Amino acid sequence: MSDAPPESAPLDNSQLLVEIRQEVERRRASGDLPAEMERELDRTFAEFAPVDALDANFDTIVSKIERSAVIDLSPSVVSAYPGAAQMKQVVAKATAFYVRHVATQASSLFQGVARALRLLGERVDELELSKGAGDPARWRELEGLPEARWSPSSAVSWDDYVLEQLGAPSGRVLHTHAGDGHLVRRLIDAGYEAYGVEPVADVALAASDVVPDVRAMAAADHLRILPPGSLTGLVLSGLVEVVTPASLVELVGLAASSLAKGGTVVVLSAHPDAWRRAGPPLAVDLAPGRPVHPETWETLLARAGFVDVTTRLGFREQLAEVAGSDAACNDNFARLAAAVFGPADFAVRARRPL
Amino acid sequence: MTAVHQFLPVYAARSAIGNHTDQVARTLRSLGLTSEIYATSAWRARRGHVKDWHEYTGPLRGEPTWLLYQLSTGSSMADALAARPEPKLVNYHNITPVPMMAPWEPSLVSELADGRRQMGDLSSSAALAVADSSFNGAELTAVGYRRVVVVPVLVDLDALGSAADAGVGRRLAQAKSAGGADWLFVGRLAPNKCQHEVVKAFALYRRCFDPRARLWLVGGSSSPRYSAALERFVAALGLGSSVTMTGSVSQAALVSYYRGADVFVCLSRHEGFCVPLLEAMWHRVPVVALASSAVPETLGSAGVLLPEGSDNSLVAASVHRVLDDASLRDVLVAAGLARVEEFSLARTRTRFADTMADLLAGSG
């Protein structure tokens, strides 16, 4: 079949993928390619896969255990060998009473374990609610918390800073909680192979007007499935600030493993205005997580093995532009701003060691 | 005369490692070396072609002898070889990572884990390790091999691809006459090769682009539990008449499947090299593949390479684009043929022969 290859232009895989992703988004928007169908396919395969082969959540796994607790007492008796099928039938009938006796006890045990797991899960849910922990997205659903509360900084654009820190375009860059996709767009325009994830499905869909690849999923969920070292740049923003402390530590660990050697992570803080924004009292008062100080990010990143960790404060940079090069004056402005306006928004940048 | 004998746990004719072992034997003999193949068991082998490894008792008197171990799984053979005094070489084809196989085939865990352990054990006594790919080479280096050379799998595509099975060809042509594209993936049914992801992408493709499309999954099974789950999955999706799992097929039938295919879709998460990519390109079948493990370096820029973590909608849309865009298909076919040329048997044999010649010259 193989002959001398004809001459042809080389394939631009990156550009091709951009075009194909745009096609996917168009079809998703039109309903031709429903995202729900992908999830349904995953769920269907999960029914036949062993529990420990699933990359699934607690409820999915417990559901699978519940289904597995009912033991099938009708083994296949087909065989390609002559007489073997009849032999299997005889053995199945002869041992049926004993197998049923054992299976009934085993089923009872498994059903009891599954029920206990369900109850345990419900207790954990209650604990999370009472302690204000857990998934912020669920709180938003429960309390009708306005989306705006969780928006990333809007007063100061960090886009230029991010571009500056990422350096020359190479490899893949991920923006978690990409929102409307404007930063991903900037990165793509600047020559990066960039994409985003956004936990709010509607927001992710709207972002597809701006960029070809913003996926509807949470930061940690996406980072978990990435192969180690597959990113050269990672921008964490938005919801990453308000997860539980344990999730925050996990997120930093995932960032470390997903970045290649020499890769850069930039953490963009939520703007203080976002924290002062009004909402339903119950939702505001019981919202999980807290704004994270830059020092905390610095510590977490350093502990995860990042080096060259630096913080840049938003307000001070703005004041410096107003006040020119007078350092003492800048410091006074910064102190005054901190007293009047509260904490500044900030960005923390760190790199994986080479 | 110097001898370099090959050892492998299981020799299976027509398998990638079986074919490679045969080609290595020819290459070694072409260098004027004595070379036999020893295995614990042999499948479909010509009489006398492969010897029971217990027959190997040591070097002939005065004959410098090297032992070349084809490493792809765990085996008691590896431990026995490690204890032998002859200088050793390792040809590493990678070992399926335990976490990928363990949930499906717990009984294979010890074999795979043994393979990883033995890979490490042999590092101190192996004078040289040959890796199919840089991906494999990096694993060898990580466990302590001091001298690692990358030489791709030796495969004679011209010989393997020449004869087709007319019966299979007729059946495929008959299916094609009803319209619809033919997807193909070739490889053992195994969880790390992710045929279930191919089925998912195929289901999306049929729903959105081509309701008459067919999928052919060609290859035997290395996990009965995974194969059963895959069959039930296909049935649950109502794709029983459009997805065919052929099982192990003859070389001629394999050629027919490649000739009948419109696109080769590889969503495997773990490949040490992936010979079927070369076969597909040799047969002018455009490739859509996930950029995992050694796939990117085998495929080069000759296929649509999807980033790891891509969803199946992207796979389906990529296949649609390849089949719908004639100019893109032409580019991929041309690039594939050029890529295959880089892995031609003449080139890989020369690289292997040069590597061996350097080693033997250096050993005095």
Contacts between the chains, C-beta under 8 A, distances in Angstrom:
chain1	res1	chain2	res2	distance
A	1	B	161	5.6
A	1	B	259	7.5
A	1	B	282	6.2
A	1	B	283	5.1
A	1	B	284	6.0
A	2	B	157	6.8
A	2	B	158	6.9
A	2	B	161	7.3
A	2	B	282	4.9
A	2	B	283	7.9
A	2	B	284	7.7
A	2	B	337	5.9
A	2	B	340	6.1
A	2	B	341	8.0
A	3	B	337	7.1
A	4	B	337	7.7
A	5	B	334	5.1
A	5	B	335	7.7
A	5	B	337	3.7
A	5	B	338	4.2
A	5	B	341	6.8
A	6	B	334	5.0
A	6	B	337	7.9
A	7	B	334	7.4
A	8	B	330	6.4
A	8	B	331	4.9
A	8	B	334	4.1
A	8	B	335	6.9
A	9	B	331	6.5
A	10	B	301	6.4
A	10	B	331	7.9
A	10	B	335	7.3
A	11	B	301	5.5
A	11	B	302	7.5
A	11	B	304	7.9
A	11	B	328	7.9
A	11	B	331	5.5
A	11	B	332	6.8
A	11	B	335	5.9
A	13	B	301	6.4
A	13	B	304	6.8
A	13	B	305	5.3
A	16	B	304	6.4
A	16	B	321	7.4
A	16	B	328	7.4
A	17	B	304	7.8
A	17	B	306	7.2
A	17	B	307	7.6
A	17	B	314	7.8
A	17	B	318	7.9
A	19	B	321	7.4
A	20	B	304	7.9
A	20	B	314	6.4
A	20	B	317	5.0
A	20	B	318	5.2
A	20	B	321	5.4
A	21	B	314	6.6
A	21	B	317	7.9
A	23	B	317	5.1
A	23	B	320	7.7
A	23	B	321	7.0
A	24	B	313	5.0
A	24	B	314	5.8
A	24	B	317	4.8
A	27	B	208	6.3
A	27	B	313	7.8
A	27	B	317	7.3
A	28	B	313	7.3
A	32	B	208	5.3
A	33	B	204	6.9
A	33	B	207	7.9
A	33	B	208	5.0
A	33	B	313	5.4
A	33	B	316	7.7
A	33	B	317	7.6
A	35	B	313	7.6
A	37	B	203	7.9
A	37	B	204	6.5
A	37	B	207	6.6
A	38	B	200	7.3
A	38	B	204	7.0
A	38	B	311	6.0
A	38	B	312	5.9
A	38	B	313	6.2
A	41	B	200	4.4
A	41	B	203	6.0
A	41	B	204	7.4
A	41	B	237	7.5
A	41	B	312	7.1
A	42	B	200	7.4
A	44	B	233	6.5
A	44	B	236	5.5
A	44	B	237	6.5
A	45	B	196	5.3
A	45	B	199	7.9
A	45	B	200	7.0
A	45	B	229	7.5
A	45	B	233	5.1
A	47	B	236	7.3
A	48	B	228	7.8
A	48	B	229	3.9
A	48	B	230	7.9
A	48	B	232	4.7
A	48	B	233	5.3
A	48	B	236	7.5
A	49	B	103	7.6
A	49	B	196	7.9
A	49	B	229	5.8
A	50	B	103	4.4
A	50	B	104	6.1
A	50	B	225	7.2
A	51	B	103	7.6
A	52	B	102	7.4
A	52	B	103	4.1
A	53	B	103	3.7
A	53	B	104	6.1
A	53	B	191	6.7
A	172	B	307	6.7
A	215	B	311	7.2
A	222	B	309	7.1
A	225	B	309	5.3
A	226	B	308	6.9
A	226	B	309	5.6
A	227	B	292	7.2
A	227	B	308	5.1
A	227	B	309	7.9
A	230	B	307	7.7
A	230	B	308	6.2
A	230	B	309	7.8
